[in-house]
Amino acid sequence: MKLLPSSATPFYTKLAMVLISIIAIGYLSVLAKEVLSPLLFAMLLSILLLPVAAFLEQRLKFRRSAAAGVSVILLIFFVVVIFYLIGSQLAGLASDWPQFKEQLTTTMKDFQHWISRNFHVNMVKQMAYVNTATSKLLTDSTAVIGATVVSVSSILLFLVFTMINTFFLLFYRRHLVTFLVKIFKDDNEMIVYDVIAQVQYIIRKYILGLLLEMAIVATVLCIVFWLLDIKYAMLLGIITGLFNIIPYIGIFTALVFSVLVTFATAAGATKIFLVVAAVVIMHLIDSNVLLPLIVGSKVKINGQITLLGVIVGEMMWGIPGMFLSIPVIAIAKIIFDRVENLQPWGLLLGDEKDEKQPPPLKDKIADGTIYDEEDATSENAGDINTMAG
């Protein structure tokens, strides 16, 4: 697919067009994040649920609306189970709040003695600093509680809109595929199908790989924490598994949370050290063994772009942006690799060890061959028929 001849547009004009496009897309994305964020999550979930909906339609003879509805209900059930496991553990953790306060008070006293002994700051001044900070915290507590209530309401609304959008994307998938094909010229039809197929294949394998990776990390850490006799081992394992799917930042957030909970419920520094060691070792195994093996080369994006994508995603959309950054970059790379004028951008997003891209779907069909699993092929052709059917 070729947008314009490279000689038809001067470099400075193309540079200006690129910069204006990036600024416009970024600004509109921030402006419409309340709409786009659940829509993008719904797109990823609909790609993940597409085989389930297709199975219900083709094998069990469900109507399309019923198949889409049952698929979404199964997804909701899975989400409710996860929230129930976390919520039941958090309820128990709330009952340990007095113990946490007592532990914190004891630690603060020891810390004050250490400061007084090493920095010669008397206890009176230290207590004045503590009282000032405490008064400010109590003053802001009402605002914090209000913000928490608003956040919970926002999360619930976000989930509701995501599930509704997922249902409609599954139900209207034929219209969406037809629309994407119609907006391009007829000679680009097979390339559009190729892009759709590749996006489906890569995103589905990426999400399934992340879910499997999350399950392995959570299960292993739950067992390790249980063997170490850490209270709320299941909670810490599940939280670490969930946050681990956020590149770079998630594991450190989970580590801090695990240390705080262990500090509040365990006596002595030995268990805290063991928890830190367990999380760090599990992260090293995950990064060097599980991630390349399970997720592998499904999303060929270099590390620098991944890190920048996570940071920019958080700046634009917060935590949802951190989750969505890698799939969005992967989709952009698939499109860039198949548009002649955008291929340098696809090269920029990719890794140096990227293998040669598979031939377009049109060439495969012309040669009378089909895709194999290695280059996302036979599954791609089936996915196109599933979406368009």
NORCOR-V433910 format. One record per backbone hydrogen bond with DSSP energy under -0.5 kcal/mol. CO is the residue of the C=O (numbers start at 0). NH is the residue of the N-H. E is the energy in kcal/mol with one decimal. If there is no record, write none. Layout:
co=CO nh=NH e=E
co=CO nh=NH e=E
This chain:
co=0 nh=339 e=-3.2
co=4 nh=7 e=-1.6
co=9 nh=13 e=-2.2
co=10 nh=14 e=-2.9
co=11 nh=15 e=-2.2
co=12 nh=16 e=-2.4
co=13 nh=17 e=-2.5
co=14 nh=18 e=-2.6
co=15 nh=19 e=-2.7
co=16 nh=20 e=-2.3
co=17 nh=21 e=-2.6
co=18 nh=22 e=-2.6
co=19 nh=23 e=-2.7
co=20 nh=24 e=-2.9
co=21 nh=25 e=-2.6
co=22 nh=26 e=-2.8
co=23 nh=27 e=-2.6
co=24 nh=28 e=-2.2
co=25 nh=29 e=-2.1
co=26 nh=30 e=-2.5
co=27 nh=31 e=-2.3
co=29 nh=32 e=-1.1
co=31 nh=34 e=-1.2
co=31 nh=35 e=-3.0
co=32 nh=36 e=-2.2
co=34 nh=38 e=-1.2
co=35 nh=39 e=-2.8
co=36 nh=40 e=-2.2
co=37 nh=41 e=-2.3
co=38 nh=42 e=-2.0
co=39 nh=43 e=-2.2
co=40 nh=44 e=-2.6
co=41 nh=45 e=-2.7
co=42 nh=46 e=-2.0
co=43 nh=47 e=-2.0
co=44 nh=48 e=-2.5
co=45 nh=49 e=-1.0
co=48 nh=52 e=-2.5
co=49 nh=53 e=-2.7
co=50 nh=54 e=-2.3
co=51 nh=55 e=-2.3
co=52 nh=56 e=-2.1
co=53 nh=57 e=-3.0
co=54 nh=58 e=-2.2
co=54 nh=59 e=-1.3
co=55 nh=61 e=-2.8
co=62 nh=66 e=-3.0
co=63 nh=67 e=-2.5
co=64 nh=68 e=-2.3
co=65 nh=69 e=-2.8
co=66 nh=70 e=-2.1
co=67 nh=71 e=-2.1
co=68 nh=72 e=-2.3
co=69 nh=73 e=-2.3
co=70 nh=74 e=-1.8
co=71 nh=75 e=-2.7
co=72 nh=76 e=-2.4
co=73 nh=77 e=-2.0
co=74 nh=78 e=-2.3
co=75 nh=79 e=-2.7
co=76 nh=80 e=-2.2
co=77 nh=81 e=-1.9
co=78 nh=82 e=-2.6
co=79 nh=83 e=-2.5
co=80 nh=84 e=-2.3
co=81 nh=85 e=-2.2
co=82 nh=86 e=-3.1
co=83 nh=87 e=-2.7
co=84 nh=88 e=-1.4
co=85 nh=89 e=-2.4
co=86 nh=90 e=-2.1
co=87 nh=91 e=-1.3
co=88 nh=92 e=-2.0
co=89 nh=93 e=-2.1
co=90 nh=94 e=-1.0
co=91 nh=95 e=-0.6
co=92 nh=95 e=-1.1
co=93 nh=96 e=-1.5
co=95 nh=99 e=-2.1
co=96 nh=100 e=-2.3
co=97 nh=101 e=-2.3
co=98 nh=102 e=-2.6
co=99 nh=103 e=-2.6
co=100 nh=104 e=-2.5
co=101 nh=105 e=-2.3
co=102 nh=106 e=-2.2
co=103 nh=107 e=-2.6
co=104 nh=108 e=-2.2
co=105 nh=109 e=-2.1
co=106 nh=110 e=-2.5
co=107 nh=111 e=-2.5
co=108 nh=112 e=-2.3
co=109 nh=113 e=-1.9
co=110 nh=114 e=-2.3
co=111 nh=115 e=-2.8
co=112 nh=116 e=-2.2
co=113 nh=117 e=-2.1
co=114 nh=118 e=-3.0
co=114 nh=119 e=-0.5
co=114 nh=120 e=-0.6
co=115 nh=119 e=-0.7
co=119 nh=121 e=-0.6
co=121 nh=125 e=-1.7
co=122 nh=126 e=-2.6
co=123 nh=127 e=-1.9
co=124 nh=128 e=-2.2
co=125 nh=129 e=-2.4
co=126 nh=130 e=-2.9
co=127 nh=131 e=-2.2
co=128 nh=132 e=-2.2
co=129 nh=133 e=-2.6
co=130 nh=134 e=-2.6
co=131 nh=135 e=-2.0
co=132 nh=136 e=-2.1
co=133 nh=137 e=-2.5
co=134 nh=138 e=-2.1
co=135 nh=139 e=-1.9
co=136 nh=140 e=-0.5
co=137 nh=140 e=-0.7
co=139 nh=143 e=-2.2
co=140 nh=144 e=-2.7
co=141 nh=145 e=-2.5
co=142 nh=146 e=-2.5
co=143 nh=147 e=-2.2
co=144 nh=148 e=-2.3
co=145 nh=149 e=-2.3
co=146 nh=150 e=-2.3
co=147 nh=151 e=-2.4
co=148 nh=152 e=-2.3
co=149 nh=153 e=-2.5
co=150 nh=154 e=-2.4
co=151 nh=155 e=-2.2
co=152 nh=156 e=-2.4
co=153 nh=157 e=-2.5
co=154 nh=158 e=-2.4
co=155 nh=159 e=-2.3
co=156 nh=160 e=-2.7
co=157 nh=161 e=-2.2
co=158 nh=162 e=-2.4
co=159 nh=163 e=-2.3
co=160 nh=164 e=-2.6
co=161 nh=165 e=-2.3
co=162 nh=166 e=-2.1
co=163 nh=167 e=-2.1
co=164 nh=168 e=-2.5
co=165 nh=169 e=-2.1
co=166 nh=170 e=-2.2
co=167 nh=171 e=-2.9
co=169 nh=172 e=-0.6
co=171 nh=175 e=-1.9
co=172 nh=176 e=-2.4
co=173 nh=177 e=-2.3
co=174 nh=178 e=-2.4
co=175 nh=179 e=-2.3
co=176 nh=180 e=-2.0
co=177 nh=181 e=-2.4
co=178 nh=182 e=-1.6
co=180 nh=183 e=-1.1
co=184 nh=187 e=-1.5
co=185 nh=188 e=-1.6
co=187 nh=191 e=-2.2
co=188 nh=192 e=-2.2
co=189 nh=193 e=-2.2
co=190 nh=194 e=-2.5
co=191 nh=195 e=-2.5
co=192 nh=196 e=-2.6
co=193 nh=197 e=-2.7
co=194 nh=198 e=-2.6
co=195 nh=199 e=-2.3
co=196 nh=200 e=-2.6
co=197 nh=201 e=-2.9
co=198 nh=202 e=-2.4
co=199 nh=203 e=-2.3
co=200 nh=204 e=-2.4
co=201 nh=205 e=-2.5
co=202 nh=206 e=-2.7
co=203 nh=207 e=-2.7
co=204 nh=208 e=-2.2
co=205 nh=209 e=-2.4
co=206 nh=210 e=-2.6
co=207 nh=211 e=-2.4
co=208 nh=212 e=-2.7
co=209 nh=213 e=-3.0
co=210 nh=214 e=-2.4
co=211 nh=215 e=-2.3
co=212 nh=216 e=-2.6
co=213 nh=217 e=-2.6
co=214 nh=218 e=-2.5
co=215 nh=219 e=-2.6
co=216 nh=220 e=-2.4
co=217 nh=221 e=-2.3
co=218 nh=222 e=-2.1
co=219 nh=223 e=-2.6
co=220 nh=224 e=-3.0
co=221 nh=225 e=-2.0
co=222 nh=226 e=-2.4
co=223 nh=227 e=-2.0
co=224 nh=229 e=-2.8
co=225 nh=228 e=-1.2
co=229 nh=232 e=-0.8
co=231 nh=235 e=-2.4
co=232 nh=236 e=-2.4
co=233 nh=237 e=-2.6
co=234 nh=238 e=-2.7
co=235 nh=239 e=-2.2
co=236 nh=240 e=-2.2
co=237 nh=241 e=-2.5
co=238 nh=242 e=-2.7
co=239 nh=243 e=-1.6
co=241 nh=244 e=-1.0
co=242 nh=245 e=-1.7
co=244 nh=246 e=-0.7
co=245 nh=249 e=-1.1
co=245 nh=250 e=-0.5
co=246 nh=248 e=-3.3
co=247 nh=251 e=-0.5
co=248 nh=252 e=-1.8
co=249 nh=253 e=-2.4
co=250 nh=254 e=-2.1
co=251 nh=255 e=-2.2
co=252 nh=256 e=-2.2
co=253 nh=257 e=-2.5
co=254 nh=258 e=-2.4
co=255 nh=259 e=-2.4
co=256 nh=260 e=-2.4
co=257 nh=261 e=-2.4
co=258 nh=262 e=-2.7
co=259 nh=263 e=-1.9
co=260 nh=264 e=-1.4
co=261 nh=265 e=-2.1
co=267 nh=271 e=-0.5
co=268 nh=272 e=-2.3
co=269 nh=273 e=-2.3
co=270 nh=274 e=-2.5
co=271 nh=275 e=-2.4
co=272 nh=276 e=-2.7
co=273 nh=277 e=-2.6
co=274 nh=278 e=-2.5
co=275 nh=279 e=-2.6
co=276 nh=280 e=-2.7
co=277 nh=281 e=-2.3
co=278 nh=282 e=-2.3
co=279 nh=283 e=-2.3
co=280 nh=284 e=-2.4
co=281 nh=285 e=-2.5
co=282 nh=286 e=-2.8
co=283 nh=287 e=-2.1
co=284 nh=288 e=-2.2
co=284 nh=289 e=-1.6
co=285 nh=290 e=-3.6
co=288 nh=292 e=-1.8
co=289 nh=293 e=-3.5
co=289 nh=294 e=-0.6
co=290 nh=294 e=-0.9
co=290 nh=295 e=-2.7
co=294 nh=297 e=-1.7
co=297 nh=299 e=-0.6
co=298 nh=300 e=-1.6
co=301 nh=305 e=-2.1
co=302 nh=306 e=-2.5
co=303 nh=307 e=-2.5
co=304 nh=308 e=-2.8
co=305 nh=309 e=-2.2
co=306 nh=310 e=-2.2
co=307 nh=311 e=-3.0
co=308 nh=312 e=-2.6
co=309 nh=313 e=-2.0
co=310 nh=314 e=-2.2
co=311 nh=315 e=-2.2
co=312 nh=316 e=-2.9
co=313 nh=317 e=-1.5
co=316 nh=319 e=-0.7
co=317 nh=321 e=-1.2
co=318 nh=321 e=-0.5
co=318 nh=322 e=-1.6
co=319 nh=323 e=-2.2
co=320 nh=324 e=-1.4
co=322 nh=326 e=-0.5
co=323 nh=327 e=-2.3
co=324 nh=328 e=-2.4
co=325 nh=329 e=-2.6
co=326 nh=330 e=-2.4
co=327 nh=331 e=-2.4
co=328 nh=332 e=-2.5
co=329 nh=333 e=-2.0
co=330 nh=334 e=-2.0
co=331 nh=335 e=-2.9
co=332 nh=336 e=-2.5
co=333 nh=337 e=-0.6
co=334 nh=337 e=-1.1
co=334 nh=338 e=-0.6
co=335 nh=338 e=-1.0
co=337 nh=339 e=-0.5
co=338 nh=341 e=-1.4
co=338 nh=342 e=-0.7
co=339 nh=342 e=-1.0
co=341 nh=344 e=-0.7
co=341 nh=345 e=-1.6
co=342 nh=346 e=-2.2
co=343 nh=347 e=-2.0
co=344 nh=348 e=-2.0
co=345 nh=349 e=-1.5
co=348 nh=301 e=-1.8
co=350 nh=353 e=-1.6
co=359 nh=363 e=-1.7
co=360 nh=364 e=-2.3
co=361 nh=365 e=-2.3
co=362 nh=366 e=-2.0
co=363 nh=368 e=-2.3
co=364 nh=367 e=-1.1
co=371 nh=374 e=-0.6
co=371 nh=376 e=-2.2
co=372 nh=375 e=-1.4
co=376 nh=380 e=-2.2
co=377 nh=381 e=-1.6
co=378 nh=382 e=-2.2
co=379 nh=383 e=-2.3
co=380 nh=384 e=-1.9
co=381 nh=385 e=-2.2
co=382 nh=386 e=-2.7
co=383 nh=387 e=-2.9
co=384 nh=388 e=-1.5
